[in-house]
Amino acid sequence: MKHPANLLAVLGLVSVLGIGCQTYNQKTKDVTQLWRQGNVQEAAAQFSAKAQKEKNGKDTVIWRLEQAEALRAGGQWQESNTAFDAAEEKINRHDERAKVSISQEAGALLSNQANLPYEGRDYDKVMLNAYKALNFLQLGEPDKARVELIRAYQRQQDAVENNKRRIEKTEEAANNLKNSKERGADQAKDMADKAKAHPKFNQQVGSAYSHLDSLKAYADYVNPFVVYLDALFFMTASVGGSDLERARKSFERVLGFTGETNKFIKQDLETIDQVLQGAALPPTTYVIFETGTAPIRDQIRIDIPLFFIGKGDVPYVGAAFPRLKFQDGHLPCLSVSANGTTETTVLLSSMDSVVGQSFKNELPTIITKTLLSTVTKAAAAYGINKAASDQDKVAGLVSKILTGLYQAAVNIADTRTWTTLPKEFQFCRIPTPANHRVEISGPGGESKTEVMVEDGAVNLIYVKSTSATSPLMVSQLKLKPSSAATVSTSTAIEGRSPAIATKAPVESAAVPPAQPADTQR
């Protein structure tokens, strides 16, 4: 090493700057607390401020997704779609590139994966288009909702191939690193492979991620909620036989996910069969319930064996790995009453399972990247420290301190994840009551609210709860208007925010619908 003093100065500067590194959890702690308390307006304001500040940064996509969902929860449908559009524009730009810059990937191996741009996970993209569809339905624009649901379907179809490409990119970056002339980097791939095969490392990994094995398994990257929304839309907004056939296939798929005993899906299948035979849609009110919050990503320490130091005992270095942390404290279900009959919402889609399955698919890549990153940095630090120590003992001591500070500063896991998604989607269906009144409450009768629905129509009541103690946020729309031919959205505050559960009925405002164009799957 020709200029150890210069190198140490650079390391010192990087270390000082790196001490301020924070995980995504740390950055969002305060606003996440607001969100779980049900203070969606303040959460939306803070997410919006952060999204605007980071609009050209590496975390643009994740901040826009958080912003869009918080705005949506507050009933700001148009503003929500504007934020979703900003996220989607960035996502599409990433997707359109032939491949991720390998030099960028290799550079991240020398720091951490949180330094790469957040491109959006596949379930993010699916939910983005599904939420945009719901926003357009609230705005009375079913033709645009149709486009978004088709995109959501295609996102699910593309996800498996996307995961395959991610694995290939990681391997390519690792091979480029292996061929690097940088001291310590050329052996990183071999050392990472040895570490991956080490029994102690595998034992730690198995213990850290065993909680994922108990999750319900859906087909890869399929979200049953989005499939059900697809079915409802193409049944109620049908403009031809192909739409109805699409709806039936989607209902059949959901039945496969939720179980053959699900009476609500069986009723839907009976209804679609009757409609296919020429019958009119019976007046029905659907309730979709978003409850709780999706898993967050925390970080844990796993020790990695270092095989490049001596031939004696193998030393270890700690590395930060992301780990899913499931969130409890959600409202377990809703009671829905009308005409003297009460139904209880049942599970439609577990976002714990959707996110968990995606994480399991991503885990081999996460492990490879983290091993390469940790071993490469450790090898580089070892080389720098040895060269400094050979020249001067004091320089060697200073070198060890600075390289240790640097590694501590950059040794953080990528914990970015869409935190405002729900834990579960639940649902039920009831005949639309002639007296227009539907009563919704928590399982013990708490947060009771009365929603006025339109007689003779197919209605959708949408309910959101971020925790067991937060208020219910209730809105509604028409999936199939009655003879009045209107599409309405439930409002509470100047036509913008959904109703917070009280004993007062929810008011409705009507706007004319647009006519969808015919589309086949």
One Martini backbone bead per residue (centre of mass of N, CA, C, O) as a GRO file, in nm:
protein
  521
    1MET     BB    1   0.090   0.040   0.029
    2LYS     BB    2   0.162   0.367  -0.061
    3HIS     BB    3  -0.101   0.543   0.092
    4PRO     BB    4  -0.214   0.514   0.400
    5ALA     BB    5  -0.291   0.800   0.492
    6ASN     BB    6  -0.502   0.858   0.271
    7LEU     BB    7  -0.684   0.616   0.323
    8LEU     BB    8  -0.745   0.683   0.619
    9ALA     BB    9  -0.880   0.953   0.565
   10VAL     BB   10  -1.111   0.842   0.400
   11LEU     BB   11  -1.218   0.646   0.611
   12GLY     BB   12  -1.275   0.860   0.822
   13LEU     BB   13  -1.487   1.017   0.665
   14VAL     BB   14  -1.683   0.783   0.608
   15SER     BB   15  -1.732   0.708   0.902
   16VAL     BB   16  -1.854   0.973   0.999
   17LEU     BB   17  -2.084   0.978   0.790
   18GLY     BB   18  -2.197   0.678   0.857
   19ILE     BB   19  -2.312   0.704   1.149
   20GLY     BB   20  -2.602   0.823   1.034
   21CYS     BB   21  -2.717   0.564   0.968
   22GLN     BB   22  -3.045   0.447   0.873
   23THR     BB   23  -3.314   0.285   0.894
   24TYR     BB   24  -3.633   0.274   0.790
   25ASN     BB   25  -3.758   0.237   1.069
   26GLN     BB   26  -3.627   0.490   1.193
   27LYS     BB   27  -3.748   0.699   0.988
   28THR     BB   28  -4.072   0.588   1.046
   29LYS     BB   29  -4.160   0.572   1.344
   30ASP     BB   30  -4.351   0.819   1.391
   31VAL     BB   31  -4.551   0.780   1.149
   32THR     BB   32  -4.632   0.490   1.220
   33GLN     BB   33  -4.772   0.561   1.484
   34LEU     BB   34  -4.991   0.735   1.360
   35TRP     BB   35  -5.112   0.517   1.179
   36ARG     BB   36  -5.191   0.312   1.415
   37GLN     BB   37  -5.385   0.534   1.548
   38GLY     BB   38  -5.549   0.670   1.286
   39ASN     BB   39  -5.372   0.927   1.182
   40VAL     BB   40  -5.391   0.983   0.854
   41GLN     BB   41  -5.351   1.284   0.801
   42GLU     BB   42  -5.071   1.318   0.935
   43ALA     BB   43  -4.934   1.089   0.785
   44ALA     BB   44  -4.976   1.208   0.503
   45ALA     BB   45  -4.817   1.469   0.550
   46GLN     BB   46  -4.542   1.330   0.615
   47PHE     BB   47  -4.515   1.155   0.363
   48SER     BB   48  -4.533   1.390   0.162
   49ALA     BB   49  -4.283   1.544   0.257
   50LYS     BB   50  -4.084   1.312   0.208
   51ALA     BB   51  -4.146   1.262  -0.093
   52GLN     BB   52  -4.063   1.545  -0.188
   53LYS     BB   53  -3.769   1.540  -0.077
   54GLU     BB   54  -3.723   1.233  -0.232
   55LYS     BB   55  -3.795   1.252  -0.550
   56ASN     BB   56  -3.463   1.194  -0.640
   57GLY     BB   57  -3.418   0.942  -0.484
   58LYS     BB   58  -3.375   0.607  -0.387
   59ASP     BB   59  -3.673   0.630  -0.209
   60THR     BB   60  -3.917   0.722  -0.378
   61VAL     BB   61  -4.111   0.480  -0.403
   62ILE     BB   62  -4.173   0.423  -0.101
   63TRP     BB   63  -4.282   0.708  -0.031
   64ARG     BB   64  -4.515   0.708  -0.241
   65LEU     BB   65  -4.667   0.465  -0.133
   66GLU     BB   66  -4.723   0.576   0.147
   67GLN     BB   67  -4.866   0.832   0.057
   68ALA     BB   68  -5.095   0.705  -0.113
   69GLU     BB   69  -5.228   0.536   0.117
   70ALA     BB   70  -5.281   0.768   0.314
   71LEU     BB   71  -5.463   0.928   0.120
   72ARG     BB   72  -5.670   0.704   0.075
   73ALA     BB   73  -5.759   0.675   0.375
   74GLY     BB   74  -5.856   0.994   0.354
   75GLY     BB   75  -6.017   1.020   0.063
   76GLN     BB   76  -5.778   1.102  -0.156
   77TRP     BB   77  -5.799   0.982  -0.455
   78GLN     BB   78  -5.646   1.169  -0.652
   79GLU     BB   79  -5.390   1.213  -0.484
   80SER     BB   80  -5.320   0.916  -0.467
   81ASN     BB   81  -5.282   0.869  -0.776
   82THR     BB   82  -5.053   1.068  -0.809
   83ALA     BB   83  -4.857   0.910  -0.628
   84PHE     BB   84  -4.875   0.642  -0.780
   85ASP     BB   85  -4.769   0.755  -1.047
   86ALA     BB   86  -4.488   0.832  -0.941
   87ALA     BB   87  -4.409   0.543  -0.865
   88GLU     BB   88  -4.463   0.406  -1.143
   89GLU     BB   89  -4.264   0.564  -1.310
   90LYS     BB   90  -4.014   0.455  -1.161
   91ILE     BB   91  -4.067   0.156  -1.194
   92ASN     BB   92  -4.072   0.153  -1.507
   93ARG     BB   93  -3.786   0.256  -1.541
   94HIS     BB   94  -3.656   0.009  -1.415
   95ASP     BB   95  -3.794  -0.210  -1.599
   96GLU     BB   96  -3.683  -0.095  -1.882
   97ARG     BB   97  -3.429  -0.185  -1.810
   98ALA     BB   98  -3.237  -0.438  -1.903
   99LYS     BB   99  -3.039  -0.377  -1.647
  100VAL     BB  100  -2.872  -0.364  -1.382
  101SER     BB  101  -2.613  -0.210  -1.274
  102ILE     BB  102  -2.331  -0.380  -1.199
  103SER     BB  103  -2.166  -0.156  -1.064
  104GLN     BB  104  -2.384  -0.091  -0.858
  105GLU     BB  105  -2.397  -0.365  -0.724
  106ALA     BB  106  -2.096  -0.382  -0.650
  107GLY     BB  107  -2.096  -0.126  -0.475
  108ALA     BB  108  -2.302  -0.237  -0.263
  109LEU     BB  109  -2.110  -0.464  -0.159
  110LEU     BB  110  -1.926  -0.231  -0.011
  111SER     BB  111  -2.179  -0.163   0.165
  112ASN     BB  112  -2.525  -0.159   0.097
  113GLN     BB  113  -2.850  -0.231  -0.012
  114ALA     BB  114  -2.973   0.053   0.079
  115ASN     BB  115  -2.812   0.208  -0.167
  116LEU     BB  116  -3.018   0.118  -0.344
  117PRO     BB  117  -3.274   0.142  -0.531
  118TYR     BB  118  -3.613   0.142  -0.492
  119GLU     BB  119  -3.820  -0.062  -0.718
  120GLY     BB  120  -4.013  -0.259  -0.621
  121ARG     BB  121  -4.211  -0.498  -0.549
  122ASP     BB  122  -4.438  -0.711  -0.676
  123TYR     BB  123  -4.662  -0.654  -0.462
  124ASP     BB  124  -4.656  -0.351  -0.496
  125LYS     BB  125  -4.750  -0.341  -0.795
  126VAL     BB  126  -5.018  -0.482  -0.758
  127MET     BB  127  -5.136  -0.285  -0.540
  128LEU     BB  128  -5.117  -0.025  -0.694
  129ASN     BB  129  -5.328  -0.102  -0.917
  130ALA     BB  130  -5.560  -0.176  -0.728
  131TYR     BB  131  -5.585   0.101  -0.588
  132LYS     BB  132  -5.635   0.264  -0.841
  133ALA     BB  133  -5.898   0.125  -0.910
  134LEU     BB  134  -6.051   0.211  -0.655
  135ASN     BB  135  -6.019   0.514  -0.699
  136PHE     BB  136  -6.174   0.522  -0.969
  137LEU     BB  137  -6.438   0.420  -0.853
  138GLN     BB  138  -6.474   0.658  -0.656
  139LEU     BB  139  -6.462   0.865  -0.917
  140GLY     BB  140  -6.632   0.733  -1.159
  141GLU     BB  141  -6.394   0.540  -1.339
  142PRO     BB  142  -6.417   0.233  -1.474
  143ASP     BB  143  -6.230   0.239  -1.722
  144LYS     BB  144  -5.968   0.286  -1.550
  145ALA     BB  145  -6.001   0.042  -1.365
  146ARG     BB  146  -5.969  -0.173  -1.581
  147VAL     BB  147  -5.675  -0.115  -1.652
  148GLU     BB  148  -5.555  -0.170  -1.366
  149LEU     BB  149  -5.644  -0.470  -1.343
  150ILE     BB  150  -5.484  -0.568  -1.583
  151ARG     BB  151  -5.210  -0.486  -1.468
  152ALA     BB  152  -5.222  -0.657  -1.211
  153TYR     BB  153  -5.233  -0.925  -1.355
  154GLN     BB  154  -4.960  -0.892  -1.507
  155ARG     BB  155  -4.780  -0.864  -1.261
  156GLN     BB  156  -4.826  -1.156  -1.161
  157GLN     BB  157  -4.714  -1.293  -1.420
  158ASP     BB  158  -4.416  -1.148  -1.405
  159ALA     BB  159  -4.283  -1.221  -1.124
  160VAL     BB  160  -4.124  -1.484  -1.172
  161GLU     BB  161  -3.928  -1.365  -1.384
  162ASN     BB  162  -3.814  -1.141  -1.205
  163ASN     BB  163  -3.678  -1.328  -0.997
  164LYS     BB  164  -3.485  -1.462  -1.194
  165ARG     BB  165  -3.334  -1.198  -1.274
  166ARG     BB  166  -3.225  -1.126  -0.994
  167ILE     BB  167  -3.042  -1.370  -0.963
  168GLU     BB  168  -2.868  -1.317  -1.216
  169LYS     BB  169  -2.759  -1.038  -1.126
  170THR     BB  170  -2.613  -1.130  -0.874
  171GLU     BB  171  -2.419  -1.326  -1.013
  172GLU     BB  172  -2.288  -1.119  -1.200
  173ALA     BB  173  -2.179  -0.934  -0.979
  174ALA     BB  174  -2.007  -1.151  -0.840
  175ASN     BB  175  -1.826  -1.217  -1.086
  176ASN     BB  176  -1.713  -0.931  -1.119
  177LEU     BB  177  -1.585  -0.927  -0.840
  178LYS     BB  178  -1.399  -1.173  -0.884
  179ASN     BB  179  -1.249  -1.007  -1.135
  180SER     BB  180  -1.130  -0.812  -0.960
  181LYS     BB  181  -0.844  -0.597  -0.864
  182GLU     BB  182  -0.929  -0.563  -0.593
  183ARG     BB  183  -0.839  -0.590  -0.287
  184GLY     BB  184  -1.019  -0.885  -0.178
  185ALA     BB  185  -1.243  -0.915  -0.412
  186ASP     BB  186  -1.148  -1.173  -0.580
  187GLN     BB  187  -1.232  -1.375  -0.317
  188ALA     BB  188  -1.531  -1.336  -0.227
  189LYS     BB  189  -1.693  -1.563  -0.361
  190ASP     BB  190  -1.548  -1.804  -0.232
  191MET     BB  191  -1.595  -1.717   0.065
  192ALA     BB  192  -1.904  -1.706   0.051
  193ASP     BB  193  -1.947  -2.005  -0.020
  194LYS     BB  194  -1.820  -2.116   0.238
  195ALA     BB  195  -2.007  -1.974   0.437
  196LYS     BB  196  -2.278  -2.096   0.328
  197ALA     BB  197  -2.172  -2.404   0.405
  198HIS     BB  198  -2.169  -2.350   0.698
  199PRO     BB  199  -2.319  -2.481   0.972
  200LYS     BB  200  -2.350  -2.230   1.158
  201PHE     BB  201  -2.481  -2.047   0.952
  202ASN     BB  202  -2.727  -2.233   0.884
  203GLN     BB  203  -2.841  -2.235   1.170
  204GLN     BB  204  -2.900  -1.932   1.192
  205VAL     BB  205  -3.086  -1.908   0.948
  206GLY     BB  206  -3.297  -2.117   1.034
  207SER     BB  207  -3.377  -1.965   1.296
  208ALA     BB  208  -3.448  -1.676   1.174
  209TYR     BB  209  -3.669  -1.818   0.937
  210SER     BB  210  -3.886  -2.025   1.059
  211HIS     BB  211  -4.152  -1.841   1.068
  212LEU     BB  212  -4.221  -1.881   0.753
  213ASP     BB  213  -4.337  -2.185   0.752
  214SER     BB  214  -4.641  -2.107   0.874
  215LEU     BB  215  -4.738  -1.996   0.622
  216LYS     BB  216  -4.955  -1.938   0.394
  217ALA     BB  217  -4.982  -2.072   0.066
  218TYR     BB  218  -4.947  -1.920  -0.228
  219ALA     BB  219  -4.911  -1.839  -0.515
  220ASP     BB  220  -4.681  -1.689  -0.674
  221TYR     BB  221  -4.763  -1.353  -0.640
  222VAL     BB  222  -5.048  -1.398  -0.522
  223ASN     BB  223  -5.351  -1.198  -0.464
  224PRO     BB  224  -5.667  -1.262  -0.366
  225PHE     BB  225  -5.782  -0.977  -0.356
  226VAL     BB  226  -5.725  -0.901  -0.654
  227VAL     BB  227  -5.888  -1.132  -0.776
  228TYR     BB  228  -6.159  -1.047  -0.649
  229LEU     BB  229  -6.175  -0.765  -0.768
  230ASP     BB  230  -6.179  -0.866  -1.056
  231ALA     BB  231  -6.444  -1.025  -1.033
  232LEU     BB  232  -6.635  -0.797  -0.948
  233PHE     BB  233  -6.591  -0.610  -1.184
  234PHE     BB  234  -6.653  -0.813  -1.432
  235MET     BB  235  -6.944  -0.861  -1.331
  236THR     BB  236  -7.058  -0.555  -1.291
  237ALA     BB  237  -6.892  -0.432  -1.572
  238SER     BB  238  -7.014  -0.580  -1.792
  239VAL     BB  239  -6.994  -0.602  -2.180
  240GLY     BB  240  -6.964  -0.925  -2.182
  241GLY     BB  241  -6.884  -1.258  -2.188
  242SER     BB  242  -6.578  -1.228  -2.124
  243ASP     BB  243  -6.613  -1.091  -1.851
  244LEU     BB  244  -6.773  -1.320  -1.712
  245GLU     BB  245  -6.557  -1.538  -1.748
  246ARG     BB  246  -6.342  -1.395  -1.592
  247ALA     BB  247  -6.495  -1.381  -1.325
  248ARG     BB  248  -6.526  -1.685  -1.281
  249LYS     BB  249  -6.224  -1.756  -1.273
  250SER     BB  250  -6.160  -1.577  -1.030
  251PHE     BB  251  -6.348  -1.713  -0.829
  252GLU     BB  252  -6.215  -1.991  -0.849
  253ARG     BB  253  -5.939  -1.903  -0.745
  254VAL     BB  254  -6.031  -1.803  -0.468
  255LEU     BB  255  -6.145  -2.071  -0.368
  256GLY     BB  256  -5.862  -2.207  -0.367
  257PHE     BB  257  -5.750  -2.011  -0.139
  258THR     BB  258  -6.002  -2.018   0.086
  259GLY     BB  259  -6.185  -2.259   0.027
  260GLU     BB  260  -6.458  -2.478  -0.019
  261THR     BB  261  -6.629  -2.345   0.244
  262ASN     BB  262  -6.685  -2.072   0.112
  263LYS     BB  263  -6.987  -1.915   0.095
  264PHE     BB  264  -6.938  -1.651  -0.065
  265ILE     BB  265  -6.812  -1.773  -0.321
  266LYS     BB  266  -7.044  -1.961  -0.385
  267GLN     BB  267  -7.245  -1.733  -0.430
  268ASP     BB  268  -7.089  -1.602  -0.663
  269LEU     BB  269  -7.100  -1.847  -0.853
  270GLU     BB  270  -7.407  -1.859  -0.870
  271THR     BB  271  -7.444  -1.576  -0.983
  272ILE     BB  272  -7.268  -1.598  -1.243
  273ASP     BB  273  -7.430  -1.831  -1.366
  274GLN     BB  274  -7.697  -1.675  -1.392
  275VAL     BB  275  -7.586  -1.446  -1.570
  276LEU     BB  276  -7.489  -1.634  -1.804
  277GLN     BB  277  -7.815  -1.709  -1.839
  278GLY     BB  278  -7.953  -1.392  -1.809
  279ALA     BB  279  -7.951  -1.280  -1.543
  280ALA     BB  280  -7.977  -1.063  -1.297
  281LEU     BB  281  -7.835  -0.881  -1.068
  282PRO     BB  282  -7.844  -0.893  -0.747
  283PRO     BB  283  -7.886  -0.721  -0.471
  284THR     BB  284  -7.563  -0.629  -0.335
  285THR     BB  285  -7.345  -0.631  -0.041
  286TYR     BB  286  -7.015  -0.547   0.002
  287VAL     BB  287  -6.739  -0.629   0.230
  288ILE     BB  288  -6.429  -0.465   0.289
  289PHE     BB  289  -6.146  -0.551   0.509
  290GLU     BB  290  -5.894  -0.360   0.655
  291THR     BB  291  -5.641  -0.501   0.875
  292GLY     BB  292  -5.392  -0.359   0.996
  293THR     BB  293  -5.043  -0.450   0.946
  294ALA     BB  294  -4.783  -0.517   0.782
  295PRO     BB  295  -4.490  -0.624   0.754
  296ILE     BB  296  -4.178  -0.568   0.870
  297ARG     BB  297  -3.831  -0.471   0.858
  298ASP     BB  298  -3.580  -0.604   1.024
  299GLN     BB  299  -3.278  -0.658   1.218
  300ILE     BB  300  -3.010  -0.900   1.223
  301ARG     BB  301  -2.760  -1.105   1.361
  302ILE     BB  302  -2.505  -1.276   1.167
  303ASP     BB  303  -2.251  -1.497   1.165
  304ILE     BB  304  -1.944  -1.489   0.972
  305PRO     BB  305  -1.716  -1.675   0.823
  306LEU     BB  306  -1.353  -1.640   0.796
  307PHE     BB  307  -1.119  -1.781   0.545
  308PHE     BB  308  -0.867  -1.557   0.500
  309ILE     BB  309  -0.759  -1.621   0.801
  310GLY     BB  310  -0.563  -1.835   0.808
  311LYS     BB  311  -0.559  -2.194   0.954
  312GLY     BB  312  -0.719  -2.186   1.193
  313ASP     BB  313  -0.936  -2.043   1.344
  314VAL     BB  314  -1.250  -1.923   1.267
  315PRO     BB  315  -1.357  -1.624   1.222
  316TYR     BB  316  -1.600  -1.365   1.304
  317VAL     BB  317  -1.867  -1.169   1.150
  318GLY     BB  318  -2.105  -0.936   1.173
  319ALA     BB  319  -2.436  -0.929   1.019
  320ALA     BB  320  -2.697  -0.765   0.851
  321PHE     BB  321  -3.032  -0.888   0.845
  322PRO     BB  322  -3.328  -0.930   0.724
  323ARG     BB  323  -3.658  -0.932   0.900
  324LEU     BB  324  -3.960  -1.041   0.960
  325LYS     BB  325  -4.228  -0.847   1.125
  326PHE     BB  326  -4.509  -0.914   1.282
  327GLN     BB  327  -4.832  -0.758   1.325
  328ASP     BB  328  -5.024  -0.682   1.586
  329GLY     BB  329  -5.330  -0.548   1.702
  330HIS     BB  330  -5.585  -0.636   1.547
  331LEU     BB  331  -5.882  -0.655   1.403
  332PRO     BB  332  -6.040  -0.964   1.352
  333CYS     BB  333  -6.334  -0.833   1.281
  334LEU     BB  334  -6.665  -0.805   1.141
  335SER     BB  335  -6.992  -0.679   1.178
  336VAL     BB  336  -7.282  -0.745   0.962
  337SER     BB  337  -7.597  -0.566   0.943
  338ALA     BB  338  -7.922  -0.676   0.797
  339ASN     BB  339  -8.243  -0.751   0.825
  340GLY     BB  340  -8.160  -0.929   1.095
  341THR     BB  341  -7.872  -0.993   0.976
  342THR     BB  342  -7.551  -1.158   1.051
  343GLU     BB  343  -7.217  -1.103   0.954
  344THR     BB  344  -6.881  -1.229   0.916
  345THR     BB  345  -6.579  -1.169   0.851
  346VAL     BB  346  -6.338  -1.311   0.626
  347LEU     BB  347  -6.076  -1.441   0.488
  348LEU     BB  348  -5.899  -1.347   0.186
  349SER     BB  349  -5.608  -1.199   0.263
  350SER     BB  350  -5.269  -1.248   0.351
  351MET     BB  351  -5.002  -1.034   0.385
  352ASP     BB  352  -4.813  -1.216   0.532
  353SER     BB  353  -4.805  -1.425   0.298
  354VAL     BB  354  -4.730  -1.247   0.060
  355VAL     BB  355  -4.471  -1.126   0.185
  356GLY     BB  356  -4.341  -1.392   0.280
  357GLN     BB  357  -4.313  -1.528   0.003
  358SER     BB  358  -4.136  -1.309  -0.120
  359PHE     BB  359  -3.908  -1.330   0.088
  360LYS     BB  360  -3.835  -1.627   0.034
  361ASN     BB  361  -3.758  -1.577  -0.265
  362GLU     BB  362  -3.534  -1.352  -0.182
  363LEU     BB  363  -3.334  -1.480   0.028
  364PRO     BB  364  -3.097  -1.595  -0.142
  365THR     BB  365  -3.011  -1.312  -0.241
  366ILE     BB  366  -2.966  -1.182   0.032
  367ILE     BB  367  -2.744  -1.372   0.128
  368THR     BB  368  -2.544  -1.331  -0.100
  369LYS     BB  369  -2.509  -1.022  -0.072
  370THR     BB  370  -2.425  -1.016   0.229
  371LEU     BB  371  -2.179  -1.194   0.207
  372LEU     BB  372  -2.025  -1.030  -0.001
  373SER     BB  373  -2.017  -0.767   0.154
  374THR     BB  374  -1.882  -0.864   0.418
  375VAL     BB  375  -1.630  -1.005   0.303
  376THR     BB  376  -1.519  -0.772   0.136
  377LYS     BB  377  -1.484  -0.570   0.372
  378ALA     BB  378  -1.309  -0.752   0.550
  379ALA     BB  379  -1.078  -0.795   0.347
  380ALA     BB  380  -1.009  -0.498   0.305
  381ALA     BB  381  -0.949  -0.435   0.605
  382TYR     BB  382  -0.727  -0.643   0.643
  383GLY     BB  383  -0.533  -0.526   0.429
  384ILE     BB  384  -0.507  -0.242   0.550
  385ASN     BB  385  -0.414  -0.321   0.838
  386LYS     BB  386  -0.162  -0.479   0.759
  387ALA     BB  387  -0.015  -0.253   0.607
  388ALA     BB  388  -0.011  -0.053   0.843
  389SER     BB  389   0.134  -0.238   1.052
  390ASP     BB  390   0.396  -0.285   0.885
  391GLN     BB  391   0.476   0.025   0.901
  392ASP     BB  392   0.292   0.095   1.175
  393LYS     BB  393   0.149   0.066   1.480
  394VAL     BB  394  -0.024   0.321   1.489
  395ALA     BB  395  -0.148   0.289   1.209
  396GLY     BB  396  -0.276   0.016   1.274
  397LEU     BB  397  -0.467   0.114   1.499
  398VAL     BB  398  -0.616   0.331   1.338
  399SER     BB  399  -0.715   0.145   1.115
  400LYS     BB  400  -0.894  -0.037   1.294
  401ILE     BB  401  -1.083   0.182   1.390
  402LEU     BB  402  -1.183   0.289   1.111
  403THR     BB  403  -1.279   0.021   0.987
  404GLY     BB  404  -1.478  -0.036   1.216
  405LEU     BB  405  -1.654   0.216   1.176
  406TYR     BB  406  -1.733   0.163   0.886
  407GLN     BB  407  -1.869  -0.115   0.923
  408ALA     BB  408  -2.079  -0.015   1.130
  409ALA     BB  409  -2.214   0.202   0.943
  410VAL     BB  410  -2.282  -0.012   0.689
  411ASN     BB  411  -2.417  -0.238   0.886
  412ILE     BB  412  -2.708  -0.255   0.719
  413ALA     BB  413  -3.020  -0.330   0.647
  414ASP     BB  414  -3.280  -0.377   0.421
  415THR     BB  415  -3.597  -0.227   0.549
  416ARG     BB  416  -3.763  -0.178   0.308
  417THR     BB  417  -4.122  -0.120   0.329
  418TRP     BB  418  -4.469  -0.137   0.301
  419THR     BB  419  -4.638  -0.024   0.592
  420THR     BB  420  -4.955   0.056   0.490
  421LEU     BB  421  -5.032  -0.211   0.473
  422PRO     BB  422  -5.213  -0.473   0.547
  423LYS     BB  423  -5.263  -0.775   0.705
  424GLU     BB  424  -5.573  -0.792   0.605
  425PHE     BB  425  -5.829  -0.935   0.402
  426GLN     BB  426  -6.177  -0.900   0.424
  427PHE     BB  427  -6.516  -1.060   0.391
  428CYS     BB  428  -6.856  -0.999   0.266
  429ARG     BB  429  -7.212  -1.081   0.205
  430ILE     BB  430  -7.528  -0.914   0.122
  431PRO     BB  431  -7.829  -0.826   0.089
  432THR     BB  432  -7.974  -0.558  -0.017
  433PRO     BB  433  -8.147  -0.346   0.165
  434ALA     BB  434  -8.453  -0.183   0.156
  435ASN     BB  435  -8.370   0.028   0.402
  436HIS     BB  436  -8.040   0.087   0.349
  437ARG     BB  437  -7.932  -0.057   0.615
  438VAL     BB  438  -7.592  -0.078   0.750
  439GLU     BB  439  -7.422  -0.246   1.010
  440ILE     BB  440  -7.108  -0.166   1.171
  441SER     BB  441  -6.869  -0.368   1.367
  442GLY     BB  442  -6.712  -0.489   1.599
  443PRO     BB  443  -6.710  -0.789   1.775
  444GLY     BB  444  -6.822  -0.608   2.045
  445GLY     BB  445  -6.970  -0.335   1.914
  446GLU     BB  446  -6.761  -0.151   1.833
  447SER     BB  447  -6.760   0.107   1.622
  448LYS     BB  448  -7.040   0.192   1.539
  449THR     BB  449  -7.203   0.192   1.208
  450GLU     BB  450  -7.407   0.357   0.961
  451VAL     BB  451  -7.499   0.259   0.631
  452MET     BB  452  -7.613   0.405   0.332
  453VAL     BB  453  -7.770   0.234   0.083
  454GLU     BB  454  -7.868   0.125  -0.230
  455ASP     BB  455  -8.137   0.025  -0.365
  456GLY     BB  456  -8.083  -0.219  -0.617
  457ALA     BB  457  -7.774  -0.257  -0.567
  458VAL     BB  458  -7.419  -0.285  -0.606
  459ASN     BB  459  -7.227  -0.277  -0.323
  460LEU     BB  460  -6.934  -0.111  -0.161
  461ILE     BB  461  -6.787  -0.161   0.149
  462TYR     BB  462  -6.516   0.022   0.296
  463VAL     BB  463  -6.283  -0.095   0.545
  464LYS     BB  464  -6.059   0.060   0.793
  465SER     BB  465  -5.792  -0.077   1.014
  466THR     BB  466  -5.483  -0.031   1.198
  467SER     BB  467  -5.626  -0.112   1.476
  468ALA     BB  468  -5.800  -0.204   1.760
  469THR     BB  469  -5.803   0.127   1.852
  470SER     BB  470  -5.892   0.230   1.593
  471PRO     BB  471  -6.080   0.374   1.376
  472LEU     BB  472  -6.321   0.347   1.152
  473MET     BB  473  -6.299   0.346   0.794
  474VAL     BB  474  -6.567   0.460   0.580
  475SER     BB  475  -6.672   0.349   0.256
  476GLN     BB  476  -6.843   0.394  -0.070
  477LEU     BB  477  -6.973   0.209  -0.360
  478LYS     BB  478  -7.065   0.142  -0.699
  479LEU     BB  479  -7.075  -0.143  -0.900
  480LYS     BB  480  -7.408  -0.144  -0.946
  481PRO     BB  481  -7.633   0.040  -1.046
  482SER     BB  482  -7.927   0.140  -1.054
  483SER     BB  483  -8.165   0.311  -1.227
  484ALA     BB  484  -8.003   0.582  -1.155
  485ALA     BB  485  -7.707   0.567  -1.257
  486THR     BB  486  -7.489   0.560  -1.011
  487VAL     BB  487  -7.190   0.684  -0.851
  488SER     BB  488  -7.065   0.648  -0.518
  489THR     BB  489  -6.926   0.831  -0.235
  490SER     BB  490  -6.813   0.827   0.073
  491THR     BB  491  -6.845   1.100   0.308
  492ALA     BB  492  -6.732   1.359   0.562
  493ILE     BB  493  -6.508   1.583   0.452
  494GLU     BB  494  -6.567   1.764   0.196
  495GLY     BB  495  -6.543   1.502   0.001
  496ARG     BB  496  -6.263   1.337   0.120
  497SER     BB  497  -6.330   1.175   0.377
  498PRO     BB  498  -6.382   0.912   0.543
  499ALA     BB  499  -6.569   0.763   0.763
  500ILE     BB  500  -6.593   0.773   1.098
  501ALA     BB  501  -6.695   0.578   1.339
  502THR     BB  502  -7.037   0.605   1.415
  503LYS     BB  503  -7.391   0.668   1.466
  504ALA     BB  504  -7.383   0.799   1.201
  505PRO     BB  505  -7.467   0.837   0.896
  506VAL     BB  506  -7.370   0.801   0.568
  507GLU     BB  507  -7.304   0.998   0.317
  508SER     BB  508  -7.396   1.073  -0.033
  509ALA     BB  509  -7.241   1.117  -0.359
  510ALA     BB  510  -7.314   1.181  -0.699
  511VAL     BB  511  -7.176   1.043  -1.007
  512PRO     BB  512  -7.115   0.986  -1.320
  513PRO     BB  513  -7.048   0.733  -1.528
  514ALA     BB  514  -6.837   0.537  -1.709
  515GLN     BB  515  -6.768   0.357  -2.003
  516PRO     BB  516  -6.652   0.057  -2.068
  517ALA     BB  517  -6.433  -0.145  -2.226
  518ASP     BB  518  -6.363  -0.420  -2.392
  519THR     BB  519  -6.197  -0.707  -2.225
  520GLN     BB  520  -5.950  -0.948  -2.227
  521ARG     BB  521  -5.738  -1.185  -2.078
   0.00000   0.00000   0.00000
